[in-house]
């Protein structure tokens, strides 16, 4: 059983948004979680098997490099609000991927 199995069994699918520049999660990984990776900073761990209905989206390109409010910027950036709206409304993964290509 992988880390994603429990939540995947409760939902139709799970979408994790992440951004590599999240210094809050970087600090948390170093101090609180003893160097373990953080989902919101590095996405899913590809070294373990994942349920088919669990996937992630790298949102790094959706933000300007000069963005200062990194940790909660998802709720301020128009380029992330649209996809988040669609995810919460149940848009299927293949549709979202086709629209972002």
SERO-90482 format. One record per residue: residue number from 1; residue in one letter; chain; x negated, y, z negated of N, C-alpha, C in turn. Coordinates in steps of 0.05 Angstrom, whole numbers, plus 5000, padded with zeros to 4 digits. Layout:
   resi   resn   chain    n.x    n.y    n.z   ca.x   ca.y   ca.z    c.x    c.y    c.z
    NUM      a       A      X      Y      Z      X      Y      Z      X      Y      Z
...
//
This chain:
   resi   resn   chain    n.x    n.y    n.z   ca.x   ca.y   ca.z    c.x    c.y    c.z
      1      x       A   4983   4976   5000   5000   5000   5000   4982   5025   5000
      2      x       A   4988   5044   5018   4972   5068   5020   4985   5090   5004
      3      x       A   4971   5113   5002   4982   5136   4987   5008   5146   4999
      4      x       A   5012   5144   5025   5035   5155   5037   5060   5137   5037
      5      x       A   5056   5111   5029   5078   5092   5030   5102   5100   5013
      6      x       A   5097   5109   4988   5118   5115   4970   5137   5137   4980
      7      x       A   5125   5159   4989   5142   5181   4999   5154   5174   5026
      8      x       A   5139   5159   5042   5149   5151   5069   5174   5134   5066
      9      x       A   5176   5118   5045   5199   5101   5041   5224   5117   5033
     10      x       A   5220   5142   5025   5243   5158   5016   5253   5177   5038
     11      x       A   5239   5179   5060   5246   5198   5081   5246   5186   5109
     12      x       A   5256   5201   5128   5255   5192   5156   5226   5194   5166
     13      x       A   5213   5217   5160   5185   5221   5167   5174   5243   5149
     14      x       A   5147   5244   5147   5133   5263   5131   5114   5278   5148
     15      x       A   5115   5305   5146   5097   5322   5161   5080   5338   5142
     16      x       A   5054   5336   5143   5036   5351   5126   5023   5372   5142
     17      x       A   5027   5397   5135   5013   5420   5148   4987   5425   5133
     18      x       A   4965   5430   5147   4940   5435   5133   4924   5456   5148
     19      x       A   4905   5468   5133   4888   5489   5144   4861   5487   5130
     20      x       A   4840   5484   5145   4813   5480   5134   4802   5503   5119
     21      x       A   4813   5527   5122   4801   5550   5109   4814   5556   5082
     22      x       A   4830   5538   5071   4844   5543   5046   4824   5541   5023
     23      x       A   4813   5563   5014   4793   5563   4993   4805   5555   4966
     24      x       A   4831   5560   4962   4844   5552   4937   4843   5522   4934
     25      x       A   4850   5508   4955   4849   5478   4955   4820   5468   4954
     26      x       A   4802   5483   4967   4773   5476   4966   4763   5477   4938
     27      x       A   4770   5499   4924   4761   5501   4896   4774   5480   4879
     28      x       A   4799   5474   4883   4814   5453   4869   4801   5426   4873
     29      x       A   4793   5420   4898   4780   5395   4904   4754   5392   4888
     30      x       A   4739   5414   4886   4713   5413   4872   4716   5411   4842
     31      x       A   4734   5427   4831   4736   5429   4802   4756   5409   4789
     32      x       A   4780   5409   4799   4801   5393   4786   4802   5364   4795
     33      x       A   4796   5360   4821   4799   5333   4832   4772   5319   4837
     34      x       A   4751   5330   4826   4725   5317   4827   4715   5310   4855
     35      x       A   4719   5329   4873   4709   5325   4900   4727   5310   4919
     36      x       A   4750   5301   4910   4768   5287   4928   4780   5306   4948
     37      x       A   4785   5296   4971   4797   5312   4992   4825   5321   4985
     38      x       A   4833   5344   4995   4860   5355   4990   4875   5355   5016
     39      x       A   4899   5344   5016   4915   5341   5040   4920   5368   5054
     40      x       A   4925   5389   5039   4931   5415   5051   4906   5429   5063
     41      x       A   4883   5418   5058   4858   5430   5068   4846   5413   5090
     42      x       A   4848   5387   5089   4835   5370   5108   4853   5350   5123
     43      x       A   4879   5351   5118   4897   5333   5132   4896   5305   5120
     44      x       A   4908   5286   5135   4909   5259   5126   4882   5245   5128
     45      x       A   4878   5226   5110   4854   5210   5110   4856   5189   5131
     46      x       A   4841   5192   5153   4843   5173   5175   4828   5147   5171
     47      x       A   4816   5144   5147   4801   5119   5142   4819   5098   5130
     48      x       A   4844   5105   5124   4863   5086   5113   4887   5084   5131
     49      x       A   4900   5061   5130   4924   5057   5146   4947   5075   5136
     50      x       A   4961   5087   5155   4983   5105   5148   5009   5094   5159
     51      x       A   5031   5098   5145   5057   5091   5156   5062   5107   5182
     52      x       A   5075   5095   5201   5079   5108   5227   5094   5134   5225
     53      x       A   5110   5137   5205   5126   5161   5203   5113   5183   5187
     54      x       A   5087   5181   5181   5072   5201   5167   5052   5213   5187
     55      x       A   5052   5239   5189   5034   5253   5208   5026   5280   5197
     56      x       A   5006   5292   5209   4997   5319   5200   4994   5337   5223
     57      x       A   4993   5363   5217   4989   5384   5237   4968   5403   5228
     58      x       A   4947   5406   5243   4926   5425   5237   4935   5453   5245
     59      x       A   4941   5470   5226   4951   5496   5231   4929   5517   5233
     60      x       A   4904   5509   5231   4881   5528   5231   4883   5547   5255
     61      x       A   4888   5537   5280   4888   5555   5303   4911   5575   5302
     62      x       A   4931   5571   5285   4954   5589   5285   4949   5614   5269
     63      x       A   4926   5615   5255   4920   5639   5239   4896   5654   5250
     64      x       A   4896   5680   5246   4873   5696   5254   4850   5690   5235
     65      x       A   4825   5689   5245   4802   5684   5228   4799   5705   5205
     66      x       A   4810   5729   5210   4808   5750   5189   4830   5748   5168
     67      x       A   4848   5729   5170   4870   5726   5150   4858   5724   5122
     68      x       A   4868   5740   5104   4858   5740   5077   4875   5723   5058
     69      x       A   4901   5723   5061   4919   5708   5043   4922   5680   5054
     70      x       A   4901   5664   5051   4900   5638   5064   4919   5617   5052
     71      x       A   4921   5615   5026   4936   5594   5013   4966   5594   5018
     72      x       A   4978   5618   5018   5007   5619   5023   5014   5632   5050
     73      x       A   4994   5634   5067   4998   5647   5093   5019   5633   5111
     74      x       A   5024   5608   5107   5044   5594   5123   5071   5609   5123
     75      x       A   5077   5621   5101   5103   5635   5098   5103   5663   5108
     76      x       A   5080   5672   5118   5077   5700   5128   5070   5700   5158
     77      x       A   5062   5678   5169   5053   5677   5197   5075   5667   5215
     78      x       A   5083   5684   5234   5105   5676   5252   5099   5650   5268
     79      x       A   5073   5645   5274   5067   5621   5289   5070   5595   5273
     80      x       A   5072   5597   5247   5078   5573   5231   5107   5571   5223
     81      x       A   5120   5594   5221   5148   5594   5213   5166   5578   5232
     82      x       A   5161   5582   5258   5178   5568   5278   5175   5537   5276
     83      x       A   5151   5526   5276   5148   5497   5273   5159   5487   5246
     84      x       A   5154   5503   5224   5165   5494   5198   5195   5493   5199
     85      x       A   5208   5512   5212   5237   5512   5214   5246   5487   5229
     86      x       A   5233   5480   5251   5240   5457   5266   5236   5431   5251
     87      x       A   5214   5430   5236   5208   5406   5220   5230   5402   5199
     88      x       A   5238   5424   5185   5258   5422   5165   5286   5416   5176
     89      x       A   5290   5422   5201   5316   5416   5214   5316   5388   5226
     90      x       A   5293   5374   5224   5293   5346   5233   5284   5342   5262
     91      x       A   5272   5361   5274   5262   5358   5301   5241   5335   5301
     92      x       A   5243   5317   5321   5226   5294   5321   5197   5302   5329
     93      x       A   5179   5285   5319   5150   5291   5323   5143   5293   5353
     94      x       A   5152   5276   5370   5145   5277   5398   5155   5303   5411
     95      x       A   5178   5313   5402   5188   5338   5413   5170   5362   5404
     96      x       A   5163   5362   5378   5146   5383   5368   5119   5383   5382
     97      x       A   5107   5359   5385   5082   5357   5399   5083   5367   5428
     98      x       A   5105   5360   5441   5108   5369   5469   5111   5399   5471
     99      x       A   5124   5411   5451   5128   5440   5451   5103   5455   5444
    100      x       A   5085   5443   5429   5061   5457   5421   5038   5453   5442
    101      x       A   5042   5435   5461   5021   5430   5481   5021   5452   5502
//
